[in-house]
Amino acid sequence: MRTLTIVAAFAILAVFLAVALSPPSRKAAPPPVAETPAATEVVEQLAGAAPVLRPSLPPDAIVPADCADPVALSAAAVDNAASVTGREWSPWGRPELGWEIYAPLVGQEISSTCPPSSQAFAAALARWQGAHRLDANGVMTAPTFEAMRVTWLRRRPFVAAMAKGCPPAPPETSLAAADKAEGYSGKAISLRPAALAAYRSMVAAARMEVPELAADHRLLTIFSGYRAPADDEARCDKDGGCGTLTRARCSAHRTGLAMDLYLGEAPGSRPESSEDGNRLFQSRSLAYRWLVANGMRFGFVSYPFEPWHWEWAGESVEGTR
């Protein structure tokens, strides 16, 4: 019996050594990482972006004491103060004057609530430029803005979907109807159910956190949600001008994830007017600045050219993942 026990022990030891010393099995190489993140990954990235909850200060604001450093970037601050309202350029292919319309988005991107005329804004911009392999001089240059513009656009799941062609619309029976009070002037609005739920959470937070937004219940109501592709196509055929910067032939509104929010309008303009005066008016509004600072908390990303246009990134354009 003792002999059998010793033999068994040696057998167990031999098996153990064979396993321990054998070369590890080779695992299959992981698949390549997709260049465009899935919609759920976009939301996780946005939620972890530590959004600036306090809206950024407008360009004409008095520079607070905590925005006046570092002095070394005073020249960059002077340059930004001049260009934010005076640069002649065409960042979207049509002439514009200055970049004040985009200043709230820029401030959010570089994590600065200081006005563009401040040294602290220039310092934050320089850090962002350095992280993106640009000349880290703290000056808003055309290459810097283009890098930001591309970054903003790539956050939109619709842009990624368009790489495969115009995406199909969801079945209209799968959409949810917004309450009458959620549509601008009582307009009937439909969205994907999860997008509508996220919108409701965002608006409730905005009205709770900002008394001025709660006082005017027109603000942040929806004046355009889901639009049937056939209706958009008919409008294109009737009015023309589609396939341009201001009117897409394949609109994100077909997805049921995009919505146009009422932010007010410049005197004599419509809420959806793409005239620079109206876009500037909206970019200065408290509602827009709150959205820029807090929309990411709820999974919303903006279309930078249109302050009123927001898209929920919590669901893929093709459907729930």
N, C-alpha and C positions, 0 to 999 in steps of 0.2 A: 504493500500500500504506500509506504514511504517513497519507494522508487517511482511509482506512478505519479505521486504528487510532485516530485522533482521534475519529472519529464513534462508534466502539464505546465509547470511554472516556466520552464525553458521555452515551451511552445508559445506561451502567451508573450514572453519577452521577445521572441523572434518576430511575432506578428507586429508588436509595438514598434520595434526598430525598423521593420520594413515600411511601415506607414510613415514614421517620423522622418526617415532618411530618403524616402522617395521624392523625386522632383515634383513641385506643385503643378497641378493641372493648369494648362494655359487657357485663360478665359478669352472669349471672343472679344475683339476690339469693340468699344462702344461706338454707337452710330455717331456720325458727325453732328455737331450742334447746329441747329437751324439758325440762319442769320436773323430771322424775324421771330421774336418770342411769341408763344401762344397767348391768347387773350387773358387767360387766367394768370400767366406769368407777368403780363403787363400790369395787372392790378396789384399783384404782390410787390412788384418793383415800385409802383406809385405809392402804395401804402407805406413802404419802407423808406420813402424819400424825405421823411421829416419835413412836411410842408410848412411854409412860413404862415402861421395862423394870422399874424397881423399884416394887413395889406400894405404894400409898399407905398412910399410917399410919392406924390406927383413931382414932375421935374421943377415946377415953380415953387415948391415948398422951401421954407427956411431950413437950412441945413442944421440938424440938431448937433449938439456938442459931441455926441458919441459917433457921429458920422464924419467928423472933421479930420480924423487920422486915417492913415499915416500921411504926414506932410510931404513925404517923398513923392507921392502920387498927385500932387497938386496940379501939375501940368496936364496929366491925363484927365483929371476932373474938369479942368477948364475946357479941354477939347470935347469931352462928352457933353458939357453944358451947352456948347455951341452947336454940336451936331444933332443933338436930340430934337431940336426944333428947326434947324437950318440946313441940314445936309440934303442936297439934291441927288437922288439916286432912284433905282428901280429894282428893289429887292424881290418883287413879284412879277417883274416884266413890264410894269407900267410906272410912269414917273410918280414919285412921292417926295414930300418935303419932310425931312426929319424921321425919327423913329420913336416918337413919343407914344404912338399907338401901341407899340410893342414893349414899352418900358415895364409895365407890370409883369409881363411874361419873362422878360430878361431878369428882372429882380428876383422872381421866383426861381428861375433856373440857376442863378448864381448864389441863392440863399442870402439875399440882402434886401432889407426894407428901406434902405437909405435912398435918397433921390439920386438920379444919374449925375447931378452936378457935384456930388460929394467925393471926397477921397476914399471913404470906406467902400463906396460902390465900385470905384476904380480898382481897389485892392481885391474885392471879391471877384470882379471880372477878370483880373489878372490871374487869380488862382484857377478860375474855370478855363481860361485860355491855356495855361500851362498843363492842366490835366488833359486837354484835348490837342496837345502838340501844336499850339498856335503861338505866335509871338506874344508873350505874357507882358504886355505893356499897359494893360488896364484901359485901353482905348477901344471904343466900339467901332471896329473897322468892318468893311464889307465882308472879308473872309470870316470874321468872327460871327457876324450875324448870319451868314449863310450856313455855318456849322450849326448854329442854334436852330435855324429854320428846318434844316434836315432832321435834327434831333427831335424837334416837336412833331414833325410830320410822321416820323417812323413810330411814334407812340400810338398812332391811330391804327387800330386793327384793319380798318377799311383800306388804308393805303397798302398794307401788306397783302390783303385779299386781291386788290386790283392788279397785282403783279401776275395773277393767273387769269386776268380778264374780269369783266364786270360781273360781280357776284349775283346770284339769283336772290330774289326776294323771298322771305319766309311766307308760308301760307297765311293768308289774312285771318283765317279762323284761329291761328295760334296767338294772335295779338290781343292785348288787353286795352280796354278803353279807359282813358283818364277821366276823372271827375270833371264836371262842367266847370267848376271853379279853377281847375288846373289849366284849362285852355284859355289863351288870351282872348278876352271879350267873350268867353263862353264857347270858343271854337272847339269842335269835336276833334280829339287827338287820340291816336292809337300808337302803342309802342309794344315792344316785347315785354312780357310781364316782369322779368327781373330788372330790366332797364327802368321801367316805371316805378318799381319799388325803390330802386336806388335813388331816383330823382326825388321821390317823396321824402326819403331820409335826408337828402341833401338840403332841400328847401326848408324842412322843419328845423334843421340845425341853423341854417342861415337866419331864419326869422327869430329863432331863440337867441342867437348870439349878437344880432345887429338890430336894434330897435327900429332903425330907419327902414329896414327891409320889411319888418312886420307891419309897419304903419301903412305901407302901400302894397296891397295884395295883388296889384297888376305885375309888380316886379317879380321876375323869375317864373311867370306863367309861360306856357308853351304856345308859340304861334305856328309852329310846324313840327310835326313828328314824322310818323311813317307816311311816305308818299308812294303810291302804286307806280311802278315803272311805266305802265301804259299812260297814266295821267301826265307824268313828266315828259314822256315822249310826245304826247299830243301838244303840250305847252311849247316844247321845243319847235315842233313843226309850225305852230301858229305864230309864235313870237320871234323865233330865231334867236341867234346869239348864244346857242348852246355850244358846249365844248370849249368854253372860255374860263378865265379865272373866276368870273362872277356867276357863272351858270354852267354847271357840269351836265353833260349828257347822261352820264352814269353817276347818279347822286348817292351819297351816303344815306340819304333818307329812305332809300329802298330797303335798308337793312332792318329798320325798326329799332335801331340803337342810337340814331342821331336825333337831336332835337334843337330847335331854335328857341332861345329863351328871351323873354322881353326884358330889356335893360334900359328902356327909355329910348328917345330918339332926339336928334338935333332939331331945332325949330325948322319946320317946313319939310322934314324928312320922314321916311317910313322906318319902322323898326328894323327892316331887313335891307335898308339901303347900303350899298357898298361904297358910297361916296366917302371920300376921306374925312370930310367934316363930321359925318355921322359916326364913322368908326372911331374917330378921335373923341367925340362926345361920349360914346359908350365906354371907351377905354378909361375915361376919367371917372366913371360912375362907381359908386361904392359897391353896387351889386356885382359889377364885373371884377373889381379888385378882390372882393371876397371870393368869387368863384376861382380866380387864378390862385389865390392863396390856399383854398380849401377844397377845390374840386377833386383833387387827387385822393383826398380822404375817402371819397365815395366811389372811386374808380372812374372818374370822368376826365377826359382829355379834350383839349380845345383844338379848333381849326384856327390857327393864329391870324389869318387874314380877316376872319369874320368873328368879332367879339361875341356875337350872339350864338354861335354854332358850337355845340358840345356833343361829344359822343361817349357812350358808356363802353368801357373796355373790359367789362367783366364777363363777356360772352363772345365767343368767336363769331365772326360775320357769317360763317356757314352754319352755325347753330351751337347749342350748348356742348361744351367739351366734357 
